[in-house]
Amino acid sequence: MNGPEMLESFEGNWETSIGAWMPAEGKVYLRGKEVLTELKDYRWHRYLLYGVTGRDSERIARLFEGIWLISCSFPDPRLWNNQVAALCGTTRATGVLASAGALAVTEATIYGLKPIKGVMDFLYRTEKKLKKGIPLEKIIIEELKKYRSIYGYGRPLRAQDERVTPLMEFARKLGAGKGYYTDLAFQVDEYLSLSKYGYSINISGVAAALMADEGFNADEHYHLATLAFTAGVIPCYIDAKEKPQGAFFPMRISSVNYCGNEGTKKWGDLA
Amino acid sequence: MTEKKLEKITTRIWNETAEEDNPFAASACYCAGYDVYGDLLGKASYIEYLYLLFKLERPSACQAKLLEGLAIALANPGPRDHSVRAAMCAGVGGSTHASALIAAISVGAGNLGGGREVFTAVQYWQQCGLDLDAWSAIIKEPPVEERADVWTPMEHPPGFDPNGVSCPAPVRQTLAYLAEISGAENLVWLQQNRSKLEKIAGLPLAMSGVAAAAMVALELSPEQSEILHLLLRLPGAAVHSLEQEKLGWRKYPFFGDGLKLLNDPDPVRKEVDGVES
């Protein structure tokens, strides 16, 4: 059903199993559990995991909390999403506007949410193709031919990703990092790093593999990563806000390299 | 079957009639009484319609010209502007296009050249009007809010550039043009008293100050002025972001050598950089 009939059936009518606040009773429910009694002692990441996926696991909560910390919390104001937060600090916008702007920007192609989701999708598509008997090398080459890059491999500014080893060490402590997808992700890494492309696995590739081994799909992984960058973003805002207004990497007129039309024109001139 | 009570949106701005075959599709849309698609479209300019949306009445030719001039003056603050830089950060990283505007709005919202500065400046205008002594008093002793707010207090007189030296030509040109075409009392007064105000503030007038004065001339509230300022500055953010998206992160400033870590725990690098923790 779609069209006006569908809209009418939902008019003033939202049926959900996700949750609700019951103001009369003073109760809050999330996926069938009472937040203020049953869930009140959860760590926040376990609560988020339960809310996003319905899965309830202290171990996985700890795993993706660690992924957040090791992968996404770089407090360097030069990184593009953090720059937005630092610019908010320098113009004295609010802290929440800084986080909102920076988080919106983390849905980027060269880092952030697009690779985070994209590489898990790549691993699942690769698995399907392998099951059809297509060799891994062919799958990788076709992916590169079609998309020019593979999410989760290669990195701006630095070839090797310094986060891979610490994250794998952390994951192993939690009994993760030994599954099919982690193995597959590193097989792709081995091929690419020895090929003419020279790409190495980056942290989004490792994180996706670890979470795929825990049975998450690409959408769940994406939603769980949405807020992952906040711990790096907020300090960059605070740092710029504590310095003088407008002090964040000010740019003089001559820092603009104009490469447009030569000379100037008059608006009244014929085009 | 009893019909459920329909919850409603209350608005003075917009009214619609429904298509006969679909209660969720409009057959006509009226903005402040004008049939937008049946009459206004093709007759009103974009600026006239924008004015109508905010003010719920047609602008006079003079008001439309003033808003148009303001819209052009604000449309592109240029690639060095903080809000445009935020949008370009989205562009170079291949972020969503919406995020470029979200970032520009976040950064362009603040007390330095942003929407909040215009909000506060319009409040100053409401309080001081054309009274130079009142301006002097409020600049020298700005109002202090007792309660903490998400907005931190202004660190400079609103509408003036805390890092400026003299009033730049584009600011002067905009003020002169807007005062001339509108003849608005406060814009003319600002032009005549700019130097005196700058002397009191110890700072040059900024574009945000001219924008605030134009908003006052258009009889906009501080809230309307803040949000219109955010809206009008987006075109530049949009096009600069799209341009940088094509050029890529390698051609965009990263300030690679610009950051010094003051409490670097690595003793070797500390020695090389000569930075003491």
Interface residues (C-beta under 8 A of the other chain):
Chain A: G3 P4 L7 E8 E11 G12 N13 D76 P77 R78 W80 N81 Q83 V84 L87 C88 T90 T91 R92 A93 T94 G95 V96 L97 A98 A100 G101 A102 A104 V105 T106 E107 A108 T109 I110 Y111 G112 K114 P156 L157 K241 Q245 G246 F248 F249 P250 M251 R252 I253 S255 V256
Chain B: K4 K5 L6 E7 D21 N22 P23 F24 G78 P79 R80 H82 S83 R85 A86 C89 A90 V92 G93 G94 S95 T96 A98 S99 A100 I102 A103 I105 S106 V107 G108 A109 G110 N111 L112 G113 G114 R116 V150 W151 T152 E155 H156 P162 N163 W249 P253 F254 F255 G256 G258 L259
